[in-house]
């Protein structure tokens, strides 16, 4: 799973590993989460990956950190929005319980600039997904707007 941020103006976003989440890899503008190989039958998921079985499939979840930064030091709070980079027909994504789609969704209304906030990413995998079509190839785009 890739999470990408882009800076325009003085606000920028930094994605970081959470103490109880999967380590993020990649560059400051494009981070990746490796949740490991998971299935409904997985008995021991990777460290800091939560696996919840449901009758309709399973949910894989982990935590990550986010910091909004302002190079001009003029902004105290910002709104954080997130969206999927490409249409997703099989998996469902939630950021702190908020469903993600191609349309940006407000995932944090009052983010304090300079302060790390911890978030939960959940990916729901339905029973209809087979091993052949189980590779996740999408990204989450993050935007910030000054309040």
N, C-alpha and C positions, 0 to 999 in steps of 0.2 A: 504494500500500500504506500503510495507516494503522497506527500503533502507538500504543496508548493505555495510560496508566498512571493509577492512582487511589491517593490517599493515605488510609490509615486508621490511626489511631494515630500513632506517632512516625516510622515508616519511610516513605520515599517513593522513587520511582525517577525518574531524569532520563535521557532518551535524547538523545544528542548525535551530531553528525556525526563520523565517523572521518577521519583524514587521508587515507586511501586508500579512502574510501567516498563514496557519493552524499550531497550536502548534505541534511540534514533540514529540513523547513519545518513551520510550524504553531506551536501554543502549547506550553507546558511539559507539559501533561497530554495533548495529542494531537498527535503528530508524524507527518509523512508523508514517504515516500520516493518520488521520481519516478525510475523506472528508464528512462524514455523509451520510445520505440516500438522493440520488438524482435521479431524473427521468426527462423526457422531460417536464412533467407537473409541476415540482417543481417551486413554485413561489418565495420562499425565501430560498436560499441555506444557509448552515452554514456560520458563520462569516469567512471572508477572503477566501471564496470559490467562484470562478467565474463560472457561468454557461452560456454557449453560445449555443443557439439552431440553428441547421442547418436543411436543408431539409432531410439530410441523417441520422440524429441522433442529438447528442449533445456532447459538450466538457466541461469537468469539469477541472478547473485549480486552482492552488495555487502556492505561492512562498515559497522558503526555502533558507537557507544560507549554504555555504560550505567554509571550511577553510582547506588549505593544510598546514601541519606542518612538520618540519624537526628537529628531535632530535639532529642532529649533527651540525646544523646551517651552513651547507656547501652549501645548495641549495637555490637559490633565486627565481627560477621559475620552474613550473612543468606543464605537460599536464594532463588534467583530461579526463578520458574515462568512459563511462557508457554503460551498457548492461542489457538486461532482463535476469533474472535467469532461466526462463522456457519459452518454446514456448507459444505464445499467438495468439489464433485464432480469438478472438472476439474484443478485445480492442486494440486501437493504442495508443502508448505512445510517447510523445515528450518532450525533455529537451531543453529549450530555442529554440524551433522550430525544433530541430534535431530529426528525427525519431529514436526510439530505437528498437533494435532487439537482437538476441542472440549474435551477433558479436559486440564487443566493438566499440563504436563510439567516436570520439573526440568531447567533448562537451565544452571544454575550452582549447585553445592552449597555453596560457601564463598566468597561474594562479600564482599570486605573493604569495609566501610562507608567512604564518602568517596573511594574509589579508582575511577578510570575503568577499565573493562575493555572490550576490543574484541571484537566478535562478528561472525559471518558469517551473513547471511540468504540462503538459496537458495530459489528458486521454480522448480519443475520444470513445464514446459509440454509435455504429450504431443502427438504428431502429430495426434491426433483433434480438437484445438481448431482451429476455423476463425476467420477474421477476424470473423465475425458474433458469435461467442460468446467473444471473447478478452479482453473488458474484465474486469480484476481488481477485484472489489468486496468486499474482505474486510478485516479488521483483526486485529492480534495484540494480545491483552491480556496485560499483564505484572503479576505479583504478587510481593511479597517477604514472607518470613517470617523473623523473627529466629531465629538459631541459639542 
